[in-house]
Amino acid sequence: MNSINISRRSWSSRFAFIFVVALSSVLLYLMISLLPVWLGHRQMREATASIVRRGAVQQLDLSDIRAQIVEQARESRLPRDARIDVAREGRVVSAHISYTRTLYLPFRSWEWPLEIHVLDLGI
């Protein structure tokens, strides 16, 4: 009876260990897949905020602001079909960027739509 309990405990502990290792592996893979996209999005948002801020304060032309954002998007390796809209109302300058990243996961690819909204009052 005692050897049966030991055998059951060892199998249950092995199963728990395998389950934890498998779950950890899946989470690590997802982090490795999602982290570069998230970091690139964050970098593009910060660069866009800087460009819009400079454009609002210096009263730059909208085509100049848009050209700087397009250049930053190319450097940040955003997809070519990214939609970039820049608008001005008085001193307020706003920019809206929308694009889609494709994440390739095992057995499936996933389209991740991303958007950046930046508004600066020009004060």
C-alpha positions as CSV (number, residue, x, y, z in Angstrom):
1,M,0.0,0.0,0.0
2,N,2.8,2.4,0.9
3,S,4.6,1.8,-2.4
4,I,1.4,2.5,-4.4
5,N,1.0,5.9,-2.7
6,I,4.7,6.8,-3.4
7,S,4.2,5.8,-7.0
8,R,1.0,7.9,-7.4
9,R,2.7,10.9,-5.8
10,S,5.7,10.6,-8.1
11,W,3.5,10.5,-11.2
12,S,1.4,13.5,-10.0
13,S,4.5,15.5,-9.2
14,R,6.0,14.6,-12.6
15,F,2.8,15.6,-14.4
16,A,2.7,19.0,-12.5
17,F,6.4,19.6,-13.4
18,I,5.8,18.8,-17.1
19,F,2.7,21.1,-17.0
20,V,4.6,24.0,-15.5
21,V,7.5,23.6,-17.9
22,A,5.1,23.5,-20.9
23,L,3.1,26.5,-19.6
24,S,6.3,28.4,-19.0
25,S,7.6,27.6,-22.5
26,V,4.3,28.9,-24.1
27,L,4.5,32.1,-22.1
28,L,8.1,32.7,-23.0
29,Y,7.4,32.1,-26.7
30,L,4.5,34.6,-26.6
31,M,6.7,37.2,-24.9
32,I,9.4,36.7,-27.5
33,S,6.8,37.1,-30.2
34,L,4.9,40.1,-28.8
35,L,7.7,42.1,-27.2
36,P,9.4,43.5,-30.4
37,V,6.0,44.6,-31.8
38,W,5.1,46.4,-28.5
39,L,8.5,48.0,-28.2
40,G,8.4,49.2,-31.8
41,H,4.9,50.6,-31.3
42,R,6.0,52.4,-28.2
43,Q,9.1,53.9,-29.9
44,M,7.0,55.1,-32.8
45,R,4.5,56.7,-30.5
46,E,7.2,58.6,-28.6
47,A,8.8,59.7,-31.9
48,T,5.5,60.9,-33.3
49,A,4.7,62.8,-30.1
50,S,8.1,64.6,-30.4
51,I,7.5,65.4,-34.0
52,V,4.0,66.7,-33.4
53,R,5.1,68.7,-30.4
54,R,7.9,70.4,-32.4
55,G,5.5,71.0,-35.3
56,A,2.9,72.6,-33.1
57,V,5.3,74.8,-31.2
58,Q,7.2,76.0,-34.3
59,Q,4.0,76.2,-36.5
60,L,5.4,73.9,-39.1
61,D,3.5,73.1,-42.3
62,L,1.4,69.9,-42.1
63,S,3.2,68.4,-45.1
64,D,6.6,68.9,-43.2
65,I,5.2,67.2,-40.1
66,R,3.7,64.4,-42.2
67,A,7.0,63.9,-44.1
68,Q,8.9,63.6,-40.8
69,I,6.4,61.1,-39.5
70,V,6.7,59.1,-42.7
71,E,10.5,59.1,-42.4
72,Q,10.2,57.9,-38.8
73,A,7.8,55.2,-39.8
74,R,10.2,54.0,-42.4
75,E,13.1,53.9,-39.9
76,S,10.8,52.1,-37.4
77,R,10.0,49.5,-40.1
78,L,6.2,50.1,-40.0
79,P,4.3,48.4,-42.8
80,R,4.2,50.4,-46.1
81,D,0.4,50.5,-45.9
82,A,0.4,52.4,-42.6
83,R,-2.2,55.1,-42.7
84,I,-0.9,58.5,-41.5
85,D,-3.2,61.5,-41.0
86,V,-2.1,64.9,-39.7
87,A,-4.5,67.7,-38.9
88,R,-4.3,71.2,-37.5
89,E,-7.0,73.4,-35.8
90,G,-5.4,76.7,-34.8
91,R,-2.3,75.9,-32.8
92,V,-3.4,72.3,-32.0
93,V,-1.8,69.6,-34.2
94,S,-3.0,66.0,-34.1
95,A,-1.6,62.9,-35.8
96,H,-3.3,59.5,-36.2
97,I,-1.4,56.5,-37.4
98,S,-3.0,53.1,-37.9
99,Y,-1.3,49.9,-39.2
100,T,-1.5,46.2,-38.8
101,R,1.3,43.8,-37.7
102,T,1.1,40.1,-38.5
103,L,2.2,37.8,-35.7
104,Y,3.2,34.3,-36.8
105,L,2.2,31.8,-34.1
106,P,2.4,28.1,-34.4
107,F,-0.5,26.8,-36.5
108,R,-1.9,30.3,-37.0
109,S,-1.1,33.9,-38.0
110,W,-2.7,36.7,-36.2
111,E,-3.4,40.3,-37.5
112,W,-2.7,42.8,-34.7
113,P,-4.2,46.2,-35.5
114,L,-2.3,49.1,-33.9
115,E,-3.1,52.8,-33.6
116,I,-1.3,55.8,-32.4
117,H,-3.1,59.0,-31.5
118,V,-1.1,62.1,-30.7
119,L,-2.4,65.6,-29.9
120,D,-0.4,68.6,-28.9
121,L,-1.8,72.0,-28.0
122,G,1.2,74.0,-29.2
123,I,1.6,75.9,-25.9
